[in-house]
Amino acid sequence: MALDRPQIPNDLRAFWMPFTANRQFKQAPRMFVAAEGMHYTTADGRQVLDGTAGLWCCNAGHRRPRIVEAIQKQAAELDYAPAFQMGHPLAFELANKLVDMAPAPMEHAFFTNSGSESVETALKIAIAYHRARGEGARTRLIGRERGYHGVNFGGISVGGIVNNRKVFGSLLNGVDHLPHTHLAENAWTKGQPEHGAHLAEDLERIVALHGAETIAAVIVEPMAGSTGVLLPPKGYLEKLREISTKHGILLIFDEVITGFGRLGSSFAAEHFNVMPDMITCAKGLTNGVIPMGAVLTTAAIHDAFMQGPEHLIELFHGYTYSGAPICSAAGLATLETYREEGLFERAADLAPYWQEALHSLRGTRHVIDIRNMGLIGALELEPIPGEPTRRAFAAFLKAYEKGILVRTTGDIIAMSPPLIIEKPQIDQLVETLREVLATLD
Ligand SMILES: Cc1ncc(COP(=O)(O)O)c(C=O)c1O
């Protein structure tokens, strides 16, 4: 381990940390300084089992040689090439590989640098697509309560996590929300819940209210991750697809978490066998190593833009680093790692073990619900009266002390380990949580 930099910086003031309790963190910093496979190494030399694949992104585990080498080689060969009006081969190769592994209707890839940018890109494409077809009144965007679509203005407008929206002003105009799909009657369900398909019918109410001819797209996470792992009820996504098709509304699946094997398939669209018109992805596209995202679209959407004089730009949108050489190299090496090691199949094979291990925590102190699918899962805790989030945050800190990394949102503990996890490591996650919860106030 070549660690020639100081392990603990002597001044923590300047870095304003994202989505972090900054003052709490800086009193007792939690620093990672290295990672390998399923583990992080902390600044004080402890090994921490990664129960969250970093931030739902390191699906192949850490410091994978093929990915590291691809990045090093690319940096030494073509470090950067302009993204507008110029190309380089790896971006084309990655786009081809990506659409090959995605469900069949996805034929084109537009590259971004993050999940948030993928969402903005997809929303803009949706509106511009309708306009290109002569339906310029279709500008409304429909999201869902408790949805997470990143942190940019489009994403927080269609998103439905209140704390991510409420202090940021009036957001985008012309946005409406479907109800979330979390029903008390589905508590303790293993996999997809039975009740709630009817919640998709709220789209008919929204259509009746605004008129279908004003609605461009509906965006949902096929399985809502960041809000605390909410699974789609059986039949729900099918119904959403049916109603959007009926009214000429595009359906966007935000697969920033569910993409790249999390549910045991390439994408959740394949897992649920419901095909959207666009898929947004990021995170696992480069195994979390280099920032990169993508929007996958059908040929119908892409082709609607390919009109007019050929010397003119068809879509006035893009980023300096869209498909940048090092990102593309990382993406190609990542997809190859997934394929070579059969990691999506591995996730599917491990899913039943993961499910039973998680549900063995039923009856543990404070736990009021357990949800799971593929290699993702959540424990919902009873909040401390008047102090929401405090109990789960305390569990997170204790779990970290005891050598496992989990993630909390509200009073929910979420886990999404790298797909290379071994059964004894699943046991370690669950048994550590059992101990932590038993000792928690
Ligand atoms: C469904 C979904 N969309 C968008 C994002 C935003 O991605 P990023 O943080 O890369 O901008 C996330 C991040 O967790 C996500 O889960």
PDBQT file of the ligand as one rigid body, heavy atoms in Angstrom, charges set to zero:
ROOT
HETATM    1  C1  LIG A 501     -31.980   7.202  -9.112  1.00  0.00    +0.000 C 
HETATM    2  C2  LIG A 501     -30.891   8.231  -9.029  1.00  0.00    +0.000 A 
HETATM    3  N1  LIG A 501     -30.853   9.212  -9.933  1.00  0.00    +0.000 NA
HETATM    4  C3  LIG A 501     -29.889  10.144  -9.923  1.00  0.00    +0.000 A 
HETATM    5  C4  LIG A 501     -28.900  10.101  -8.976  1.00  0.00    +0.000 A 
HETATM    6  C5  LIG A 501     -27.849  11.184  -8.960  1.00  0.00    +0.000 C 
HETATM    7  O1  LIG A 501     -26.610  10.686  -9.330  1.00  0.00    +0.000 OA
HETATM    8  P1  LIG A 501     -25.305  11.585  -9.073  1.00  0.00    +0.000 P 
HETATM    9  O2  LIG A 501     -25.096  11.656  -7.610  1.00  0.00    +0.000 OA
HETATM   10  O3  LIG A 501     -24.240  10.807  -9.816  1.00  0.00    +0.000 OA
HETATM   11  O4  LIG A 501     -25.564  12.908  -9.699  1.00  0.00    +0.000 OA
HETATM   12  C6  LIG A 501     -28.884   9.091  -8.016  1.00  0.00    +0.000 A 
HETATM   13  C7  LIG A 501     -27.841   9.030  -6.981  1.00  0.00    +0.000 C 
HETATM   14  O5  LIG A 501     -27.918   8.293  -6.039  1.00  0.00    +0.000 OA
HETATM   15  C8  LIG A 501     -29.920   8.128  -8.040  1.00  0.00    +0.000 A 
HETATM   16  O6  LIG A 501     -29.983   7.159  -7.128  1.00  0.00    +0.000 OA
ENDROOT
TORSDOF 0
